[in-house]
Amino acid sequence: PLRRLIRALVVAGMISLGFIYHYVTILPGRQGHLLLGAIQNFVTICCYASPLATVKMVFKSRSADSLPFLLVFMSCINGMCWLLYGLLIQDTFVQFPSLVGTSLSFFQLSLFALFPGSKIMII
């Protein structure tokens, strides 16, 4: 069952990419670029927000053990780098998801300070 689900998700993803490519290439002018940028911003924000799925567990258990520290930390660094780059080139499509991602990462990092877990983190 899990293997079938993964296969179905991969096929759905490939079909979605095909449709996106088709629409991006047939739209006039910069509309295709704007559509692709909006889709990418959505996907990027979802990636930054993915560790938030365990926040309810963090508040319930009063422990940040369920959060992936290194992923959150590197997401924060990555978001700050992309935000700085977006500011330098003055590109909203780079700035917006980076600002949201950096903010989400800082929130998640603050949970490690508020609810220290029992795991010993070695960086």
C-alpha positions in Angstrom: 0.0 0.0 0.0 2.8 2.5 0.9 4.6 1.7 -2.3 1.5 2.2 -4.4 0.9 5.6 -2.7 4.5 6.7 -3.4 4.2 5.6 -7.0 0.9 7.5 -7.4 2.4 10.6 -5.8 5.4 10.5 -8.1 3.2 10.0 -11.2 0.9 12.9 -10.1 3.9 15.1 -9.5 5.3 14.4 -13.0 1.9 15.0 -14.6 1.6 18.3 -12.6 5.0 19.4 -13.8 4.0 18.6 -17.4 0.9 20.8 -17.0 2.8 23.6 -15.4 5.5 23.5 -18.1 2.8 23.5 -20.8 0.9 26.5 -19.3 4.1 28.5 -18.6 5.3 28.1 -22.2 1.9 29.1 -23.8 1.1 32.1 -21.7 1.9 35.4 -23.4 4.8 37.7 -22.2 5.9 37.4 -18.6 2.7 35.8 -17.4 4.3 32.4 -17.6 7.2 33.6 -15.5 4.9 35.1 -13.0 2.9 31.9 -12.7 6.0 29.8 -12.3 7.3 32.2 -9.7 4.1 32.1 -7.7 4.1 28.3 -7.8 7.7 28.2 -6.7 7.0 30.6 -3.8 4.2 28.3 -2.6 6.4 25.2 -2.8 9.3 27.0 -1.0 7.0 28.2 1.8 5.6 24.7 2.2 9.2 23.3 2.5 10.0 25.8 5.2 6.8 25.1 7.0 7.0 21.3 6.9 8.6 20.9 10.4 5.7 22.9 11.8 3.6 19.7 11.5 5.1 18.6 14.9 4.5 21.9 16.7 1.3 20.7 18.3 3.3 17.7 19.7 6.0 20.1 21.0 3.5 22.2 22.9 1.7 19.1 24.2 4.9 17.3 25.4 6.7 20.5 26.4 9.8 19.1 24.5 11.3 20.1 21.2 12.6 16.5 20.7 10.2 15.9 17.8 11.6 18.9 15.8 14.6 18.2 13.5 17.1 20.7 14.8 19.6 20.6 12.0 16.9 20.9 9.3 15.4 23.9 11.1 18.8 25.5 11.7 20.0 25.1 8.1 16.6 26.3 6.8 17.1 29.4 8.8 20.6 30.0 7.4 19.4 29.2 3.9 16.4 31.6 4.2 18.7 34.4 5.5 21.1 33.9 2.6 18.3 33.9 0.0 16.7 37.0 1.7 20.0 38.9 1.5 20.4 37.9 -2.1 16.8 38.9 -2.9 17.4 42.3 -1.2 20.6 42.8 -3.2 18.9 42.0 -6.6 15.6 43.7 -5.5 13.5 40.7 -6.5 10.2 40.1 -4.7 9.9 36.5 -5.9 13.1 35.8 -4.0 12.5 38.1 -1.0 8.9 37.0 -0.1 9.4 33.2 0.4 12.8 33.8 2.0 11.3 36.3 4.5 8.4 33.9 5.4 10.9 30.9 5.6 13.3 32.8 7.8 10.5 33.9 10.1 9.1 30.3 10.3 12.6 29.0 11.0 13.2 31.5 13.8 9.9 30.5 15.3 10.9 26.9 15.2 14.3 27.7 16.6 12.7 29.6 19.5 10.8 26.4 20.4 14.2 24.7 21.1 14.9 27.5 23.6 11.4 27.5 25.1 11.0 23.7 25.3 14.5 22.1 25.5 14.4 18.4 24.9 16.2 15.5 26.5 18.3 14.9 23.4 21.9 16.1 23.4 22.5 18.0 20.1 26.0 18.0 18.7 26.6 20.3 15.8 
